Amino acid sequence: MIPELTNDTFERAVTSTDLPVLVFFTSPTCAHCHRMEPYVEGLAAQTQGRAVVVKVNAMANAKTARAVGAMQLPTFLLLHRGEEFARYQGDRFPATVLGQALASRIGQ
C-alpha cells in the first residue's frame, strides 16, 4: 500500500527527507492511473528504505496538484531534498523510466 498525502501533509512529507521521493498524482476515475498503480507499488517495495514513494489523489487535493502543475493524470513527480529532478505525465513512456530516474538519485 502506497502512503497517500493530502494538501496538509504534502509539503512536509516531500521536504523532510534526504531520500529521493516519487509522488504519484492519481485519481479514482483515471484508468491510466489504475494501470500504473501495480508498477508503482512494486517500485515502492523495491526501493523501500532507499526512496520514498507516495501518492496524491489529485481530485481530492486539487490545491496541491495545481501548485505543482499536475494537471494531466497520471503525473509522476520526482523530488530530491525538495527539488524536482524529473517529471513524467500520462502513460506514454515505459514504466521502467520511473525506476531508472529514481535509481539515479538513490545514494546521493
N, CA, C and O atoms as a MOPAC input file, in Angstrom:
PM7 MOZYME 1SCF
protein

 N      0.83600 1    -1.18000 1     0.00000 1
 C      0.00000 1     0.00000 1     0.00000 1
 C      0.88400 1     1.24800 1     0.00000 1
 O      1.77500 1     1.38800 1     0.83800 1
 N      0.63200 1     2.13300 1    -0.92900 1
 C      1.40900 1     3.36500 1    -1.05100 1
 C      0.78500 1     4.42400 1    -0.13600 1
 O     -0.41900 1     4.66700 1    -0.21700 1
 N      1.57900 1     5.05500 1     0.73000 1
 C      1.02300 1     6.10900 1     1.58900 1
 C      0.43700 1     7.24200 1     0.74900 1
 O      0.98800 1     7.60900 1    -0.28800 1
 N     -0.68200 1     7.78500 1     1.20800 1
 C     -1.34400 1     8.86300 1     0.47800 1
 C     -1.17500 1    10.18500 1     1.22300 1
 O     -1.43600 1    10.28000 1     2.42200 1
 N     -0.73200 1    11.19900 1     0.48300 1
 C     -0.56000 1    12.53900 1     1.05000 1
 C     -1.78000 1    13.38900 1     0.73900 1
 O     -2.54500 1    13.10100 1    -0.18100 1
 N     -1.94200 1    14.44700 1     1.53000 1
 C     -3.04000 1    15.39700 1     1.34700 1
 C     -2.45300 1    16.79600 1     1.19100 1
 O     -1.24100 1    16.99500 1     1.27200 1
 N     -3.34300 1    17.75500 1     0.96500 1
 C     -2.90300 1    19.15400 1     0.90600 1
 C     -2.14000 1    19.52900 1     2.18100 1
 O     -1.17000 1    20.28600 1     2.12500 1
 N     -2.57300 1    19.00500 1     3.31500 1
 C     -1.96600 1    19.35700 1     4.60100 1
 C     -0.64200 1    18.65100 1     4.86300 1
 O      0.17100 1    19.14700 1     5.64300 1
 N     -0.40900 1    17.50600 1     4.23100 1
 C      0.80100 1    16.73300 1     4.54300 1
 C      1.84900 1    16.74200 1     3.43600 1
 O      2.97900 1    16.30900 1     3.65900 1
 N      1.50100 1    17.21800 1     2.26400 1
 C      2.39200 1    17.12400 1     1.10500 1
 C      3.73900 1    17.81100 1     1.32900 1
 O      4.78300 1    17.16500 1     1.23600 1
 N      3.72700 1    19.08300 1     1.61700 1
 C      4.97000 1    19.86700 1     1.69400 1
 C      5.95500 1    19.27200 1     2.69300 1
 O      7.13400 1    19.10200 1     2.38300 1
 N      5.48300 1    18.96300 1     3.86500 1
 C      6.37500 1    18.42100 1     4.89400 1
 C      6.91900 1    17.05700 1     4.48300 1
 O      8.09700 1    16.76700 1     4.69100 1
 N      6.07200 1    16.22800 1     3.90600 1
 C      6.49700 1    14.87800 1     3.54000 1
 C      7.58600 1    14.87900 1     2.47500 1
 O      8.49400 1    14.05000 1     2.52700 1
 N      7.51400 1    15.78400 1     1.51900 1
 C      8.49100 1    15.75900 1     0.42200 1
 C      9.75500 1    16.55200 1     0.72900 1
 O     10.74300 1    16.44000 1     0.00300 1
 N      9.73900 1    17.35000 1     1.79000 1
 C     10.92900 1    18.13800 1     2.12500 1
 C     11.63200 1    17.66500 1     3.39300 1
 O     12.72600 1    18.13600 1     3.70100 1
 N     11.02100 1    16.74300 1     4.13400 1
 C     11.59700 1    16.34900 1     5.42700 1
 C     12.46200 1    15.09200 1     5.33700 1
 O     12.77700 1    14.49100 1     6.36400 1
 N     12.84400 1    14.69300 1     4.15100 1
 C     13.67400 1    13.50300 1     3.98500 1
 C     14.84700 1    13.79300 1     3.04900 1
 O     14.74400 1    14.61600 1     2.13900 1
 N     15.94900 1    13.10900 1     3.28700 1
 C     17.08800 1    13.20200 1     2.38000 1
 C     16.98400 1    12.17600 1     1.25400 1
 O     17.79800 1    12.17700 1     0.33100 1
 N     15.98700 1    11.30700 1     1.33400 1
 C     15.79200 1    10.28900 1     0.30200 1
 C     15.07200 1    10.88000 1    -0.90100 1
 O     14.31100 1    11.83600 1    -0.75000 1
 N     15.29300 1    10.33400 1    -2.09200 1
 C     14.50800 1    10.76000 1    -3.24800 1
 C     13.04300 1    10.37600 1    -3.02800 1
 O     12.74200 1     9.36800 1    -2.38800 1
 N     12.14400 1    11.19300 1    -3.56500 1
 C     10.71000 1    10.98700 1    -3.38200 1
 C     10.03300 1    10.91500 1    -4.74700 1
 O     10.22400 1    11.78800 1    -5.59300 1
 N      9.24200 1     9.86900 1    -4.95000 1
 C      8.39800 1     9.74600 1    -6.13200 1
 C      6.96900 1    10.00700 1    -5.69200 1
 O      6.43000 1     9.29300 1    -4.84600 1
 N      6.35300 1    11.04400 1    -6.27600 1
 C      4.96100 1    11.37200 1    -5.97200 1
 C      4.11600 1    10.98200 1    -7.17700 1
 O      4.35000 1    11.45000 1    -8.29100 1
 N      3.14900 1    10.13700 1    -6.94600 1
 C      2.24400 1     9.61400 1    -7.96700 1
 C      0.90900 1    10.34500 1    -7.81900 1
 O      0.13800 1    10.06600 1    -6.90100 1
 N      0.64300 1    11.28800 1    -8.73700 1
 C     -0.63100 1    12.00700 1    -8.73400 1
 C     -1.63400 1    11.17600 1    -9.51700 1
 O     -1.40000 1    10.85000 1   -10.68100 1
 N     -2.73900 1    10.83700 1    -8.89200 1
 C     -3.70800 1     9.91500 1    -9.43700 1
 C     -5.11800 1    10.40100 1    -9.11300 1
 O     -5.29100 1    11.44100 1    -8.47900 1
 N     -6.10200 1     9.66100 1    -9.54100 1
 C     -7.48500 1     9.91200 1    -9.12900 1
 C     -8.27200 1     8.61800 1    -9.27600 1
 O     -7.89800 1     7.74800 1   -10.06100 1
 N     -9.34400 1     8.49000 1    -8.53300 1
 C    -10.14500 1     7.26900 1    -8.60100 1
 C    -10.75800 1     7.01700 1    -9.98100 1
 O    -11.10600 1     5.87900 1   -10.29600 1
 N    -10.89300 1     8.04500 1   -10.79800 1
 C    -11.53900 1     7.90200 1   -12.10400 1
 C    -10.54700 1     7.78700 1   -13.26000 1
 O    -10.96000 1     7.75600 1   -14.41900 1
 N     -9.27400 1     7.72400 1   -12.97400 1
 C     -8.22900 1     7.71200 1   -14.00700 1
 C     -7.82700 1     6.27900 1   -14.35500 1
 O     -7.15500 1     5.60800 1   -13.57100 1
 N     -8.23700 1     5.81900 1   -15.52600 1
 C     -7.92200 1     4.44800 1   -15.95600 1
 C     -6.41500 1     4.24400 1   -16.12600 1
 O     -5.88800 1     3.19800 1   -15.74800 1
 N     -5.72000 1     5.23000 1   -16.69000 1
 C     -4.26500 1     5.11900 1   -16.86100 1
 C     -3.58400 1     4.99200 1   -15.50000 1
 O     -2.62200 1     4.23900 1   -15.34700 1
 N     -4.08700 1     5.72900 1   -14.52000 1
 C     -3.52300 1     5.67200 1   -13.16700 1
 C     -3.66500 1     4.26400 1   -12.59400 1
 O     -2.73000 1     3.72800 1   -11.99900 1
 N     -4.83400 1     3.68100 1   -12.77800 1
 C     -5.06800 1     2.33200 1   -12.25300 1
 C     -4.13500 1     1.31600 1   -12.90100 1
 O     -3.68900 1     0.37400 1   -12.24700 1
 N     -3.84100 1     1.50400 1   -14.17600 1
 C     -2.91600 1     0.59500 1   -14.85800 1
 C     -1.48300 1     0.74500 1   -14.33500 1
 O     -0.73000 1    -0.22900 1   -14.30500 1
 N     -1.11100 1     1.94100 1   -13.93000 1
 C      0.24900 1     2.19100 1   -13.44800 1
 C      0.44100 1     1.81700 1   -11.97700 1
 O      1.56600 1     1.58000 1   -11.53700 1
 N     -0.64200 1     1.76500 1   -11.22600 1
 C     -0.52700 1     1.56500 1    -9.77500 1
 C      0.23800 1     0.29600 1    -9.37500 1
 O      1.06600 1     0.37100 1    -8.46700 1
 N      0.00700 1    -0.85500 1    -9.99900 1
 C      0.79300 1    -2.03900 1    -9.59100 1
 C      2.30000 1    -1.84200 1    -9.78900 1
 O      3.10100 1    -2.30200 1    -8.97500 1
 N      2.67800 1    -1.16300 1   -10.86500 1
 C      4.10000 1    -0.90400 1   -11.08700 1
 C      4.65400 1     0.01300 1   -10.00200 1
 O      5.74800 1    -0.22100 1    -9.48600 1
 N      3.90500 1     1.04900 1    -9.65800 1
 C      4.36200 1     1.99100 1    -8.63100 1
 C      4.46400 1     1.28000 1    -7.28500 1
 O      5.40300 1     1.52600 1    -6.52700 1
 N      3.51700 1     0.40900 1    -6.98200 1
 C      3.59000 1    -0.36000 1    -5.73200 1
 C      4.82900 1    -1.26100 1    -5.71700 1
 O      5.48900 1    -1.39300 1    -4.68600 1
 N      5.14200 1    -1.87400 1    -6.84800 1
 C      6.34200 1    -2.69000 1    -6.94200 1
 C      7.60700 1    -1.86900 1    -6.76400 1
 O      8.55200 1    -2.30200 1    -6.10400 1
 N      7.61800 1    -0.69200 1    -7.35100 1
 C      8.76500 1     0.20700 1    -7.21800 1
 C      8.94200 1     0.62800 1    -5.75800 1
 O     10.06600 1     0.71500 1    -5.26400 1
 N      7.83600 1     0.88700 1    -5.07800 1
 C      7.89900 1     1.24700 1    -3.65000 1
 C      8.52500 1     0.11000 1    -2.84400 1
 O      9.35500 1     0.35100 1    -1.96800 1
 N      8.13200 1    -1.11400 1    -3.13800 1
 C      8.68600 1    -2.26200 1    -2.42000 1
 C     10.17700 1    -2.43900 1    -2.72700 1
 O     10.96100 1    -2.73500 1    -1.82500 1
 N     10.56700 1    -2.26300 1    -3.97400 1
 C     11.96700 1    -2.44100 1    -4.38400 1
 C     12.89100 1    -1.39400 1    -3.78200 1
 O     14.06200 1    -1.67500 1    -3.52400 1
 N     12.38000 1    -0.19800 1    -3.55800 1
 C     13.23200 1     0.90600 1    -3.10100 1
 C     13.01000 1     1.25300 1    -1.62600 1
 O     13.51500 1     2.26700 1    -1.14200 1
 N     12.25900 1     0.41500 1    -0.91800 1
 C     11.95700 1     0.68500 1     0.49200 1
 C     13.24600 1     0.92500 1     1.28000 1
 O     14.19500 1     0.14400 1     1.19900 1
 N     13.25900 1     2.01400 1     2.03800 1
 C     14.43000 1     2.37700 1     2.82900 1
 C     15.46900 1     3.17000 1     2.05700 1
 O     16.38700 1     3.73600 1     2.65200 1
 N     15.33200 1     3.21800 1     0.71800 1
 C     16.27900 1     3.96400 1    -0.11600 1
 C     15.61400 1     5.10400 1    -0.86200 1
 O     16.28800 1     5.99400 1    -1.38100 1
 N     14.27800 1     5.07700 1    -0.91500 1
 C     13.48600 1     6.12800 1    -1.56200 1
 C     12.10600 1     6.12500 1    -0.92600 1
 O     11.70800 1     5.16100 1    -0.27200 1
 N     11.39400 1     7.20300 1    -1.12700 1
 C     10.03600 1     7.33400 1    -0.60200 1
 C      9.09000 1     7.39400 1    -1.79200 1
 O      9.29100 1     8.18700 1    -2.71200 1
 N      8.06400 1     6.55900 1    -1.77500 1
 C      7.05600 1     6.55700 1    -2.82700 1
 C      5.71000 1     6.84800 1    -2.17300 1
 O      5.27900 1     6.14100 1    -1.26200 1
 N      5.05400 1     7.90600 1    -2.65900 1
 C      3.76900 1     8.32100 1    -2.10500 1
 C      2.81700 1     8.64900 1    -3.24300 1
 O      3.23500 1     8.79100 1    -4.39200 1
 N      1.52900 1     8.76900 1    -2.91800 1
 C      0.57300 1     9.17700 1    -3.94100 1
 C     -0.29400 1    10.29000 1    -3.41100 1
 O     -0.44500 1    10.47400 1    -2.20300 1
 N     -0.86600 1    11.03700 1    -4.35200 1
 C     -1.77500 1    12.13800 1    -4.03700 1
 C     -2.99900 1    11.98000 1    -4.92400 1
 O     -2.87900 1    11.88400 1    -6.14500 1
 N     -4.17000 1    11.95400 1    -4.31300 1
 C     -5.41900 1    11.97200 1    -5.07000 1
 C     -5.59800 1    13.40500 1    -5.55500 1
 O     -5.94900 1    14.29000 1    -4.77600 1
 N     -5.35800 1    13.62900 1    -6.83700 1
 C     -5.37800 1    14.98900 1    -7.38600 1
 C     -6.76400 1    15.62800 1    -7.33600 1
 O     -6.88300 1    16.85100 1    -7.26500 1
 N     -7.80900 1    14.80500 1    -7.37400 1
 C     -9.15900 1    15.36500 1    -7.30200 1
 C     -9.45800 1    15.87000 1    -5.89400 1
 O    -10.00400 1    16.96100 1    -5.73400 1
 N     -9.11400 1    15.10600 1    -4.89600 1
 C     -9.39000 1    15.48000 1    -3.50500 1
 C     -8.40100 1    16.51400 1    -2.99000 1
 O     -8.67700 1    17.19500 1    -2.00200 1
 N     -7.25300 1    16.63900 1    -3.64400 1
 C     -6.20200 1    17.55800 1    -3.20700 1
 C     -5.78200 1    18.45400 1    -4.36300 1
 O     -4.60300 1    18.55400 1    -4.70600 1
 N     -6.77000 1    19.09400 1    -4.94700 1
 C     -6.55500 1    19.92800 1    -6.13300 1
 C     -5.58900 1    21.07900 1    -5.86700 1
 O     -4.85600 1    21.48800 1    -6.76800 1
 N     -5.57700 1    21.59100 1    -4.67700 1
 C     -4.65800 1    22.69400 1    -4.34200 1
 C     -3.20500 1    22.26700 1    -4.55100 1
 O     -2.41600 1    23.00100 1    -5.14700 1
 N     -2.86300 1    21.09500 1    -4.06600 1
 C     -1.50000 1    20.58600 1    -4.23000 1
 C     -1.21100 1    20.27400 1    -5.68500 1
 O     -0.14600 1    20.61800 1    -6.19700 1
 N     -2.15500 1    19.62100 1    -6.35500 1
 C     -1.96100 1    19.28000 1    -7.76500 1
 C     -1.72300 1    20.53700 1    -8.59900 1
 O     -0.83100 1    20.55900 1    -9.44700 1
 N     -2.50400 1    21.56700 1    -8.36700 1
 C     -2.31700 1    22.83500 1    -9.10000 1
 C     -0.97100 1    23.46000 1    -8.77100 1
 O     -0.28000 1    23.95100 1    -9.66400 1
 N     -0.59300 1    23.44600 1    -7.50500 1
 C      0.65300 1    24.08900 1    -7.06300 1
 C      1.87600 1    23.49200 1    -7.74500 1
 O      2.84600 1    24.20300 1    -8.00500 1
 N      1.84200 1    22.20400 1    -8.03500 1
 C      2.99900 1    21.55800 1    -8.67300 1
 C      2.78400 1    21.33700 1   -10.16100 1
 O      3.65500 1    20.78600 1   -10.83300 1
 N      1.64600 1    21.75500 1   -10.68300 1
 C      1.38200 1    21.64300 1   -12.11100 1
 C      1.00400 1    20.24500 1   -12.56900 1
 O      1.26100 1    19.87000 1   -13.71300 1
 N      0.39700 1    19.47600 1   -11.68200 1
 C     -0.03500 1    18.11800 1   -12.03200 1
 C     -1.45300 1    18.17500 1   -12.59500 1
 O     -2.41100 1    17.76500 1   -11.94000 1
 N     -1.57000 1    18.68600 1   -13.81100 1
 C     -2.88300 1    18.87200 1   -14.41600 1
 C     -3.29100 1    17.70400 1   -15.30000 1
 O     -4.47300 1    17.54600 1   -15.60600 1
 N     -2.34200 1    16.89100 1   -15.71000 1
 C     -2.62100 1    15.70000 1   -16.50300 1
 C     -2.34700 1    14.49300 1   -15.62000 1
 O     -1.35400 1    14.47000 1   -14.89300 1
 N     -3.21000 1    13.49700 1   -15.67500 1
 C     -3.02800 1    12.32200 1   -14.84200 1
 C     -2.78000 1    11.09800 1   -15.71000 1
 O     -3.35300 1    10.97400 1   -16.79300 1
 N     -1.94400 1    10.21000 1   -15.24800 1
 C     -1.14300 1    10.35500 1   -14.04000 1
 C      0.02900 1    11.30500 1   -14.25600 1
 O      0.51900 1    11.46800 1   -15.37300 1
 N      0.46100 1    11.92100 1   -13.17600 1
 C      1.69600 1    12.70100 1   -13.16400 1
 C      2.60800 1    12.07600 1   -12.13000 1
 O      2.17900 1    11.75200 1   -11.02200 1
 N      3.85800 1    11.91100 1   -12.49500 1
 C      4.87500 1    11.38700 1   -11.59400 1
 C      5.90400 1    12.48200 1   -11.38500 1
 O      6.58500 1    12.90000 1   -12.32200 1
 N      6.00800 1    12.93300 1   -10.16700 1
 C      6.92500 1    13.99800 1    -9.80200 1
 C      8.03500 1    13.36700 1    -8.97500 1
 O      7.76600 1    12.70100 1    -7.97600 1
 N      9.27600 1    13.57300 1    -9.38500 1
 C     10.41200 1    13.03700 1    -8.64200 1
 C     11.16900 1    14.19100 1    -8.01100 1
 O     11.58300 1    15.12800 1    -8.69300 1
 N     11.34400 1    14.11100 1    -6.70500 1
 C     11.96900 1    15.16500 1    -5.92200 1
 C     13.13900 1    14.60100 1    -5.12500 1
 O     13.14100 1    13.43400 1    -4.73500 1
 N     14.12000 1    15.44400 1    -4.89500 1
 C     15.23100 1    15.08500 1    -4.01500 1
 C     15.58500 1    16.31500 1    -3.20300 1
 O     15.93400 1    17.36600 1    -3.74200 1
 N     15.48700 1    16.15400 1    -1.89000 1
 C     15.69500 1    17.27800 1    -0.96300 1
 C     14.77600 1    18.45100 1    -1.30800 1
 O     15.16200 1    19.61500 1    -1.20500 1
 N     13.55100 1    18.11300 1    -1.71900 1
 C     12.53000 1    19.11900 1    -2.00100 1
 C     12.58900 1    19.72300 1    -3.39000 1
 O     11.71800 1    20.51300 1    -3.75500 1
 N     13.60500 1    19.36800 1    -4.17700 1
 C     13.76200 1    19.93000 1    -5.51300 1
 C     13.35200 1    18.90900 1    -6.57400 1
 O     13.74100 1    17.74400 1    -6.50400 1
 N     12.57500 1    19.34700 1    -7.54500 1
 C     12.16200 1    18.46800 1    -8.63200 1
 C     13.35500 1    18.13400 1    -9.52300 1
 O     14.09200 1    19.02900 1    -9.93600 1
 N     13.54600 1    16.84500 1    -9.82000 1
 C     14.59700 1    16.46400 1   -10.76100 1
 C     14.05100 1    15.72800 1   -11.97700 1
 O     14.78500 1    15.51400 1   -12.94200 1
 N     12.79900 1    15.34200 1   -11.95400 1
 C     12.18300 1    14.71900 1   -13.12900 1
 C     10.67100 1    14.75700 1   -12.98100 1
 O     10.13200 1    14.82800 1   -11.87700 1
 N     10.00200 1    14.70600 1   -14.13500 1
 C      8.54200 1    14.70500 1   -14.17100 1
 C      8.10500 1    13.92700 1   -15.41000 1
 O      8.64900 1    14.09300 1   -16.50200 1
 N      7.12600 1    13.09200 1   -15.20600 1
 C      6.54800 1    12.32600 1   -16.31000 1
 C      5.03700 1    12.45100 1   -16.20000 1
 O      4.47400 1    12.33800 1   -15.11100 1
 N      4.38200 1    12.68400 1   -17.33400 1
 C      2.93600 1    12.83100 1   -17.33500 1
 C      2.32600 1    11.88000 1   -18.34700 1
 O      2.89400 1    11.62100 1   -19.40700 1
 N      1.16700 1    11.37000 1   -17.99900 1
 C      0.47200 1    10.45700 1   -18.88400 1
 C      1.05200 1     9.05900 1   -18.77300 1
 O      1.81200 1     8.76000 1   -17.85100 1
 N      0.69100 1     8.21500 1   -19.71100 1
 C      1.17100 1     6.83200 1   -19.67300 1
 C      1.92100 1     6.47400 1   -20.94600 1
 O      2.01000 1     5.30000 1   -21.30600 1
 N      2.46100 1     7.47400 1   -21.62700 1
 C      3.12700 1     7.23700 1   -22.91100 1
 C      4.64700 1     7.16100 1   -22.77900 1
 O      5.38100 1     7.63900 1   -23.64400 1
 N      5.10000 1     6.56600 1   -21.70400 1
 C      6.52200 1     6.33200 1   -21.51800 1
 C      6.66200 1     4.96000 1   -20.87400 1
 O      5.74800 1     4.51100 1   -20.18300 1
 N      7.76800 1     4.30000 1   -21.08200 1
 C      7.93800 1     2.99200 1   -20.44900 1
 C      7.97700 1     3.13900 1   -18.92900 1
 O      8.64800 1     4.02900 1   -18.40600 1
 N      7.27200 1     2.28400 1   -18.23600 1
 C      7.22000 1     2.36300 1   -16.77000 1
 C      8.60500 1     2.25100 1   -16.15600 1
 O      8.84100 1     2.77600 1   -15.06800 1
 N      9.52900 1     1.57500 1   -16.83700 1
 C     10.88200 1     1.42100 1   -16.30200 1
 C     11.60900 1     2.75400 1   -16.18500 1
 O     12.56800 1     2.86600 1   -15.42200 1
 N     11.17100 1     3.76100 1   -16.92600 1
 C     11.78600 1     5.08800 1   -16.84700 1
 C     11.68300 1     5.62300 1   -15.42000 1
 O     12.62800 1     6.24100 1   -14.92900 1
 N     10.56600 1     5.40000 1   -14.75500 1
 C     10.41000 1     5.86800 1   -13.37000 1
 C     11.46100 1     5.23700 1   -12.47300 1
 O     12.11300 1     5.92900 1   -11.69200 1
 N     11.62400 1     3.94200 1   -12.58200 1
 C     12.62100 1     3.25100 1   -11.76400 1
 C     14.02800 1     3.73700 1   -12.03300 1
 O     14.81600 1     3.90800 1   -11.10300 1
 N     14.35000 1     3.95900 1   -13.28900 1
 C     15.67800 1     4.45200 1   -13.65000 1
 C     15.91000 1     5.85700 1   -13.10600 1
 O     16.99200 1     6.15400 1   -12.60100 1
 N     14.90800 1     6.71900 1   -13.20300 1
 C     15.03900 1     8.08400 1   -12.70600 1
 C     15.20000 1     8.09400 1   -11.20300 1
 O     16.02300 1     8.84000 1   -10.67100 1
 N     14.42500 1     7.27400 1   -10.51000 1
 C     14.52900 1     7.20500 1    -9.05500 1
 C     15.87700 1     6.62400 1    -8.65900 1
 O     16.52100 1     7.13800 1    -7.74400 1
 N     16.31000 1     5.58200 1    -9.31800 1
 C     17.59100 1     4.95800 1    -9.01300 1
 C     18.76800 1     5.91500 1    -9.19900 1
 O     19.79000 1     5.79300 1    -8.52400 1
 N     18.61600 1     6.86300 1   -10.11600 1
 C     19.70300 1     7.81100 1   -10.37400 1
 C     19.99600 1     8.69100 1    -9.16300 1
 O     21.07800 1     9.27100 1    -9.06700 1
 N     19.04100 1     8.79700 1    -8.23700 1
 C     19.23500 1     9.64700 1    -7.06300 1
 C     19.43800 1     8.86200 1    -5.76800 1
 O     19.78600 1     9.44900 1    -4.74400 1
 N     19.22800 1     7.56400 1    -5.79600 1
 C     19.40500 1     6.76400 1    -4.58500 1
 C     20.88700 1     6.76600 1    -4.24100 1
 O     21.74100 1     6.50600 1    -5.08900 1
 N     21.16900 1     7.06200 1    -2.98900 1
 C     22.54100 1     7.07200 1    -2.52100 1
 C     23.25100 1     8.39100 1    -2.68800 1
 O     24.43300 1     8.49300 1    -2.36100 1
 N     22.57100 1     9.40300 1    -3.18600 1
 C     23.21900 1    10.71800 1    -3.35200 1
 C     22.97400 1    11.57500 1    -2.13000 1
 O     23.43500 1    12.71500 1    -2.07300 1

